């Protein structure tokens, strides 16, 4: 935290948006980021985000 600001990454923003009911699912947005925006994420982090979002099959 610097200057009273907290830093949140893209995946954190997606999780917050889902928790607030702004988006229904995180997975399709992550898939779009990976396929269309060349967003890179480890398999482990991908699974952790889905688990946190309760979207792990």
Secondary structure, 3 states (H helix, E strand, C coil): CECCECCCCHHHHHHHHHHCCCCCCCHHHHHHHHHHCCCCCCHHHHHHHHHHCCCCC
